[in-house]
Amino acid sequence: MEQPPAGMQTKELASATSTRSHRSKVATRYAAPYDQVWDAAVRAVPKLEQLGELPLSKYDKAHGRIEVRETHTTPQEGPQTSAEDLSFKGWKDDFVIEVRRVSDMETKVTVHRTVLGIPGFRACRGHRGCIRPRRAYEPEVSNGEIEDWFLTQIQDELPKK
């Protein structure tokens, strides 16, 4: 099993300028029938759940939809002295996995991801050395790495030909 990408996996510049939630979209097609791909996706979800804390997953085979919500916390070891150390306490991930029949022997899987940063502190504007707690979640923009990794996990779960 390939190791999952570590960390939040976001585009720094896009996230820094983002003012609202962004939903990523990464897709691939598998040369396998819908039921096999659905079952492989269901078997792969626990690997995705293990990346975070307190995962909550919902499965809807009739509509080809799996939803996974999880929280990640960033360990805060030792004193935090720089603004970067204090910037995020973690993040929340919302994944929507859509499994769609293309033909009898082809199935498309699309992974959508919405990331929200759990802010720690930010510098006060105009006041050097002043930091204050952040209050709301901050939208981030996924770089697609976790979505790609999950799609490879589905491939690994498919029966070998």
Buried (B, 14 or more C-beta within 10 A) or exposed (E): EEEBBEEBBBBEEBBEEBEEBBEBEBEBEBEBBBEBBBBBBBBBBEBBBEBBEEBEBEBEBEEBBBBBBBBBEBEEEEEBEEEEBBBBBBBBBBBBBBBBBEEEEBBBBBBBBBBBBBBBBBBEEEEEEEBEEBEEBBBBBBBBBBBBBBBBBBBBBBEEE
